[in-house]
Amino acid sequence: MEKTKISKKALKSLVNSSMREAIGKLELPKPNKKLQKLIDKSSKKIALEVSHLIKKEKKKNKKIEKSLTYVEDVLTGKKKKGKKKVKDIKLEQERPEVAHA
């Protein structure tokens, strides 16, 4: 994905113009006000959904990138792999002879 941000308004105008162009190429009568209004509403909804998809994709890519950098850090020795959980520490305190054996 590209790193540039796209506003919902820009997406809406892009979808709106594409829909009008596609309808204009068909052999249909010229769109009236009702049809124009319907195109505007639907293009707004489509733009909203596309922006949500873009955000999800960016979030997913960011998460993958973060996990890859963590793995690289562990492999190079910059970070330690995992920490002891509180549950494990409590078990060691309760039964020290089992934990050291």
N, CA, C and O atoms as a DFTB+ gen file, in Angstrom:
404 C
 N C O
     1  1       0.836      -1.180       0.000
     2  2       0.000       0.000       0.000
     3  2       0.879       1.241       0.000
     4  3       2.014       1.219       0.477
     5  1       0.346       2.297      -0.531
     6  2       1.073       3.548      -0.558
     7  2       1.029       4.193       0.817
     8  3       0.115       3.950       1.605
     9  1       2.033       5.020       1.093
    10  2       2.106       5.689       2.385
    11  2       1.303       6.978       2.410
    12  3       1.174       7.585       3.473
    13  1       0.753       7.425       1.273
    14  2       0.013       8.677       1.241
    15  2      -1.376       8.484       1.837
    16  3      -1.982       7.418       1.721
    17  1      -1.858       9.535       2.471
    18  2      -3.198       9.490       3.052
    19  2      -4.209       9.974       2.018
    20  3      -3.938      10.908       1.263
    21  1      -5.359       9.342       1.992
    22  2      -6.430       9.730       1.088
    23  2      -7.647      10.059       1.946
    24  3      -8.083       9.245       2.760
    25  1      -8.183      11.244       1.759
    26  2      -9.335      11.646       2.559
    27  2     -10.605      10.993       2.030
    28  3     -10.675      10.573       0.875
    29  1     -11.597      10.921       2.895
    30  2     -12.882      10.339       2.500
    31  2     -13.532      11.195       1.417
    32  3     -14.205      10.680       0.524
    33  1     -13.322      12.513       1.506
    34  2     -13.897      13.420       0.528
    35  2     -13.305      13.171      -0.863
    36  3     -14.019      13.185      -1.866
    37  1     -11.985      12.941      -0.904
    38  2     -11.330      12.668      -2.182
    39  2     -11.796      11.337      -2.752
    40  3     -12.035      11.216      -3.954
    41  1     -11.925      10.329      -1.874
    42  2     -12.435       9.029      -2.324
    43  2     -13.847       9.168      -2.876
    44  3     -14.182       8.590      -3.910
    45  1     -14.678       9.950      -2.165
    46  2     -16.065      10.134      -2.589
    47  2     -16.118      10.784      -3.966
    48  3     -16.877      10.343      -4.830
    49  1     -15.332      11.810      -4.174
    50  2     -15.363      12.484      -5.475
    51  2     -14.832      11.574      -6.585
    52  3     -15.324      11.613      -7.713
    53  1     -13.834      10.760      -6.264
    54  2     -13.293       9.828      -7.244
    55  2     -14.336       8.778      -7.634
    56  3     -14.530       8.501      -8.817
    57  1     -14.999       8.201      -6.642
    58  2     -16.030       7.187      -6.908
    59  2     -17.220       7.819      -7.628
    60  3     -17.779       7.240      -8.560
    61  1     -17.594       9.015      -7.178
    62  2     -18.731       9.714      -7.772
    63  2     -18.486       9.977      -9.253
    64  3     -19.349       9.696     -10.084
    65  1     -17.326      10.510      -9.583
    66  2     -17.042      10.812     -10.989
    67  2     -16.950       9.529     -11.817
    68  3     -17.377       9.502     -12.972
    69  1     -16.394       8.468     -11.229
    70  2     -16.303       7.193     -11.953
    71  2     -17.683       6.615     -12.233
    72  3     -17.936       6.104     -13.323
    73  1     -18.577       6.696     -11.248
    74  2     -19.938       6.177     -11.442
    75  2     -20.691       6.989     -12.493
    76  3     -21.389       6.423     -13.334
    77  1     -20.552       8.311     -12.446
    78  2     -21.231       9.161     -13.434
    79  2     -20.704       8.878     -14.843
    80  3     -21.466       8.827     -15.809
    81  1     -19.392       8.697     -14.938
    82  2     -18.790       8.406     -16.237
    83  2     -19.280       7.062     -16.780
    84  3     -19.587       6.935     -17.966
    85  1     -19.348       6.058     -15.895
    86  2     -19.800       4.732     -16.317
    87  2     -21.256       4.763     -16.753
    88  3     -21.616       4.134     -17.748
    89  1     -22.090       5.482     -16.029
    90  2     -23.512       5.574     -16.395
    91  2     -23.657       6.372     -17.687
    92  3     -24.521       6.069     -18.510
    93  1     -22.822       7.383     -17.868
    94  2     -22.883       8.197     -19.088
    95  2     -22.532       7.408     -20.336
    96  3     -23.038       7.705     -21.418
    97  1     -21.675       6.409     -20.201
    98  2     -21.270       5.605     -21.352
    99  2     -22.347       4.602     -21.769
   100  3     -22.362       4.130     -22.906
   101  1     -23.242       4.286     -20.838
   102  2     -24.324       3.358     -21.173
   103  2     -25.362       4.067     -22.034
   104  3     -25.471       5.292     -22.006
   105  1     -26.104       3.307     -22.780
   106  2     -27.144       3.892     -23.628
   107  2     -28.428       4.026     -22.825
   108  3     -29.410       3.324     -23.065
   109  1     -28.397       4.937     -21.873
   110  2     -29.546       5.201     -21.004
   111  2     -29.908       6.671     -21.129
   112  3     -29.105       7.482     -21.591
   113  1     -31.143       7.011     -20.708
   114  2     -31.492       8.438     -20.714
   115  2     -30.598       9.218     -19.736
   116  3     -29.994       8.646     -18.828
   117  1     -30.535      10.521     -19.947
   118  2     -29.713      11.382     -19.099
   119  2     -30.221      11.307     -17.649
   120  3     -31.426      11.400     -17.415
   121  1     -29.296      11.137     -16.658
   122  2     -29.736      11.001     -15.257
   123  2     -30.432      12.269     -14.738
   124  3     -29.969      13.387     -14.961
   125  1     -31.559      12.059     -14.038
   126  2     -32.277      13.180     -13.448
   127  2     -31.781      13.445     -12.024
   128  3     -30.793      12.851     -11.592
   129  1     -32.464      14.337     -11.293
   130  2     -32.021      14.715      -9.951
   131  2     -32.038      13.542      -8.979
   132  3     -31.140      13.411      -8.148
   133  1     -33.056      12.688      -9.079
   134  2     -33.144      11.532      -8.182
   135  2     -31.956      10.606      -8.373
   136  3     -31.360      10.137      -7.403
   137  1     -31.626      10.353      -9.594
   138  2     -30.498       9.472      -9.883
   139  2     -29.178      10.114      -9.437
   140  3     -28.295       9.436      -8.912
   141  1     -29.057      11.420      -9.651
   142  2     -27.846      12.142      -9.215
   143  2     -27.684      12.038      -7.694
   144  3     -26.586      11.814      -7.183
   145  1     -28.803      12.207      -6.990
   146  2     -28.788      12.132      -5.532
   147  2     -28.423      10.724      -5.072
   148  3     -27.654      10.556      -4.125
   149  1     -28.968       9.730      -5.734
   150  2     -28.667       8.334      -5.411
   151  2     -27.185       8.023      -5.643
   152  3     -26.567       7.321      -4.843
   153  1     -26.629       8.533      -6.711
   154  2     -25.198       8.348      -6.989
   155  2     -24.358       8.990      -5.900
   156  3     -23.367       8.412      -5.455
   157  1     -24.748      10.185      -5.467
   158  2     -24.007      10.879      -4.400
   159  2     -24.022      10.083      -3.100
   160  3     -22.987       9.916      -2.453
   161  1     -25.206       9.591      -2.721
   162  2     -25.314       8.827      -1.473
   163  2     -24.522       7.526      -1.537
   164  3     -23.807       7.177      -0.597
   165  1     -24.653       6.821      -2.640
   166  2     -23.958       5.544      -2.744
   167  2     -22.443       5.747      -2.813
   168  3     -21.690       4.952      -2.253
   169  1     -21.995       6.794      -3.488
   170  2     -20.552       7.042      -3.559
   171  2     -20.004       7.411      -2.183
   172  3     -18.861       7.086      -1.861
   173  1     -20.812       8.085      -1.374
   174  2     -20.383       8.418      -0.008
   175  2     -20.222       7.150       0.817
   176  3     -19.242       7.012       1.548
   177  1     -21.173       6.219       0.712
   178  2     -21.098       4.958       1.451
   179  2     -19.916       4.109       0.981
   180  3     -19.213       3.506       1.791
   181  1     -19.710       4.070      -0.319
   182  2     -18.594       3.299      -0.864
   183  2     -17.268       3.882      -0.384
   184  3     -16.370       3.137       0.007
   185  1     -17.140       5.191      -0.409
   186  2     -15.907       5.844       0.044
   187  2     -15.646       5.554       1.515
   188  3     -14.499       5.350       1.913
   189  1     -16.694       5.533       2.321
   190  2     -16.552       5.234       3.743
   191  2     -16.025       3.819       3.942
   192  3     -15.110       3.602       4.736
   193  1     -16.592       2.867       3.231
   194  2     -16.147       1.480       3.347
   195  2     -14.714       1.300       2.848
   196  3     -13.934       0.563       3.453
   197  1     -14.369       1.959       1.766
   198  2     -13.001       1.866       1.242
   199  2     -12.016       2.444       2.241
   200  3     -10.934       1.890       2.435
   201  1     -12.376       3.553       2.876
   202  2     -11.463       4.146       3.870
   203  2     -11.276       3.209       5.055
   204  3     -10.177       3.130       5.605
   205  1     -12.322       2.498       5.461
   206  2     -12.193       1.517       6.543
   207  2     -11.262       0.377       6.127
   208  3     -10.437      -0.082       6.916
   209  1     -11.405      -0.070       4.886
   210  2     -10.528      -1.134       4.384
   211  2      -9.069      -0.682       4.354
   212  3      -8.169      -1.448       4.700
   213  1      -8.841       0.558       3.940
   214  2      -7.476       1.091       3.903
   215  2      -6.889       1.147       5.308
   216  3      -5.730       0.787       5.514
   217  1      -7.687       1.597       6.276
   218  2      -7.207       1.673       7.659
   219  2      -6.877       0.288       8.204
   220  3      -5.853       0.107       8.864
   221  1      -7.742      -0.693       7.930
   222  2      -7.493      -2.061       8.386
   223  2      -6.201      -2.605       7.796
   224  3      -5.405      -3.233       8.494
   225  1      -6.001      -2.362       6.511
   226  2      -4.811      -2.851       5.820
   227  2      -3.541      -2.210       6.399
   228  3      -2.535      -2.889       6.603
   229  1      -3.599      -0.905       6.660
   230  2      -2.441      -0.219       7.244
   231  2      -2.138      -0.758       8.633
   232  3      -0.978      -0.968       8.986
   233  1      -3.196      -0.983       9.428
   234  2      -3.022      -1.503      10.779
   235  2      -2.413      -2.904      10.739
   236  3      -1.533      -3.228      11.536
   237  1      -2.883      -3.725       9.814
   238  2      -2.378      -5.085       9.659
   239  2      -0.905      -5.063       9.255
   240  3      -0.094      -5.806       9.810
   241  1      -0.561      -4.214       8.291
   242  2       0.823      -4.106       7.845
   243  2       1.733      -3.595       8.954
   244  3       2.872      -4.043       9.084
   245  1       1.232      -2.657       9.750
   246  2       2.016      -2.108      10.858
   247  2       2.290      -3.185      11.900
   248  3       3.394      -3.264      12.437
   249  1       1.288      -4.014      12.186
   250  2       1.433      -5.094      13.154
   251  2       2.452      -6.126      12.662
   252  3       3.285      -6.599      13.436
   253  1       2.382      -6.467      11.391
   254  2       3.330      -7.429      10.815
   255  2       4.742      -6.866      10.861
   256  3       5.688      -7.575      11.205
   257  1       4.882      -5.593      10.515
   258  2       6.202      -4.957      10.524
   259  2       6.780      -4.923      11.940
   260  3       7.973      -5.147      12.145
   261  1       5.915      -4.639      12.905
   262  2       6.362      -4.580      14.302
   263  2       6.832      -5.956      14.771
   264  3       7.854      -6.060      15.448
   265  1       6.101      -7.004      14.419
   266  2       6.498      -8.346      14.840
   267  2       7.786      -8.778      14.149
   268  3       8.603      -9.476      14.750
   269  1       7.979      -8.374      12.899
   270  2       9.211      -8.714      12.191
   271  2      10.425      -8.018      12.820
   272  3      11.495      -8.616      12.937
   273  1      10.254      -6.762      13.220
   274  2      11.377      -6.059      13.851
   275  2      11.679      -6.679      15.212
   276  3      12.839      -6.732      15.621
   277  1      10.660      -7.146      15.910
   278  2      10.876      -7.798      17.205
   279  2      11.669      -9.088      17.019
   280  3      12.600      -9.366      17.775
   281  1      11.300      -9.865      16.019
   282  2      11.995     -11.123      15.743
   283  2      13.456     -10.835      15.380
   284  3      14.360     -11.536      15.834
   285  1      13.680      -9.810      14.569
   286  2      15.051      -9.447      14.205
   287  2      15.853      -9.027      15.440
   288  3      17.023      -9.383      15.577
   289  1      15.219      -8.271      16.332
   290  2      15.898      -7.835      17.556
   291  2      16.251      -9.018      18.442
   292  3      17.333      -9.049      19.030
   293  1      15.361      -9.984      18.546
   294  2      15.618     -11.182      19.357
   295  2      16.767     -11.981      18.752
   296  3      17.650     -12.455      19.467
   297  1      16.747     -12.124      17.443
   298  2      17.787     -12.902      16.770
   299  2      19.158     -12.239      16.867
   300  3      20.171     -12.929      16.980
   301  1      19.200     -10.913      16.823
   302  2      20.481     -10.214      16.917
   303  2      20.923     -10.024      18.366
   304  3      22.073      -9.660      18.611
   305  1      20.043     -10.260      19.317
   306  2      20.397     -10.164      20.723
   307  2      20.097      -8.822      21.355
   308  3      20.524      -8.566      22.481
   309  1      19.382      -7.967      20.669
   310  2      19.041      -6.654      21.222
   311  2      17.951      -6.755      22.281
   312  3      17.910      -5.956      23.216
   313  1      17.073      -7.734      22.131
   314  2      15.988      -7.928      23.100
   315  2      16.008      -9.371      23.559
   316  3      16.444     -10.269      22.838
   317  1      15.526      -9.572      24.773
   318  2      15.419     -10.937      25.303
   319  2      14.088     -11.523      24.870
   320  3      13.095     -10.809      24.729
   321  1      14.081     -12.796      24.668
   322  2      12.879     -13.502      24.223
   323  2      11.983     -13.776      25.415
   324  3      12.325     -14.590      26.273
   325  1      10.845     -13.108      25.479
   326  2       9.827     -13.357      26.493
   327  2      10.261     -13.036      27.913
   328  3      11.452     -13.040      28.224
   329  1       9.316     -12.767      28.746
   330  2       9.554     -12.526      30.167
   331  2       8.773     -13.553      30.966
   332  3       7.819     -14.151      30.468
   333  1       9.186     -13.752      32.211
   334  2       8.437     -14.674      33.063
   335  2       7.083     -14.064      33.387
   336  3       6.967     -12.869      33.660
   337  1       6.098     -14.884      33.353
   338  2       4.767     -14.418      33.684
   339  2       4.594     -14.440      35.190
   340  3       5.295     -15.166      35.895
   341  1       3.667     -13.649      35.676
   342  2       3.399     -13.551      37.107
   343  2       3.000     -14.911      37.661
   344  3       3.382     -15.263      38.777
   345  1       2.250     -15.662      36.904
   346  2       1.793     -16.981      37.340
   347  2       2.990     -17.910      37.583
   348  3       3.020     -18.635      38.576
   349  1       3.972     -17.887      36.676
   350  2       5.161     -18.725      36.831
   351  2       5.987     -18.319      38.057
   352  3       6.521     -19.177      38.760
   353  1       6.089     -17.028      38.305
   354  2       6.853     -16.540      39.456
   355  2       6.192     -16.986      40.754
   356  3       6.882     -17.387      41.692
   357  1       4.869     -16.920      40.820
   358  2       4.148     -17.340      42.025
   359  2       4.359     -18.833      42.275
   360  3       4.543     -19.250      43.419
   361  1       4.334     -19.638      41.212
   362  2       4.560     -21.071      41.376
   363  2       5.970     -21.349      41.903
   364  3       6.157     -22.243      42.728
   365  1       6.944     -20.600      41.439
   366  2       8.315     -20.788      41.913
   367  2       8.442     -20.426      43.393
   368  3       9.183     -21.077      44.130
   369  1       7.730     -19.399      43.826
   370  2       7.796     -18.984      45.230
   371  2       7.110     -19.996      46.129
   372  3       7.559     -20.227      47.252
   373  1       6.032     -20.603      45.657
   374  2       5.327     -21.572      46.460
   375  2       6.105     -22.900      46.608
   376  3       6.157     -23.495      47.684
   377  1       6.699     -23.332      45.496
   378  2       7.432     -24.594      45.500
   379  2       8.856     -24.394      44.973
   380  3       9.137     -24.711      43.817
   381  1       9.742     -23.878      45.801
   382  2      11.091     -23.606      45.308
   383  2      11.880     -24.872      44.996
   384  3      12.747     -24.843      44.123
   385  1      11.611     -25.982      45.677
   386  2      12.367     -27.201      45.417
   387  2      12.030     -27.803      44.044
   388  3      12.877     -28.450      43.428
   389  1      10.792     -27.592      43.564
   390  2      10.400     -28.109      42.263
   391  2      10.962     -27.225      41.160
   392  3      11.366     -27.718      40.107
   393  1      10.988     -25.921      41.404
   394  2      11.444     -24.982      40.378
   395  2      12.924     -25.137      40.103
   396  3      13.352     -24.945      38.965
   397  1      13.730     -25.480      41.110
   398  2      15.193     -25.590      40.928
   399  2      15.620     -26.985      40.516
   400  3      16.753     -27.171      40.074
   401  1      14.755     -27.958      40.647
   402  2      15.129     -29.344      40.359
   403  2      15.183     -29.642      38.907
   404  3      15.484     -30.771      38.519
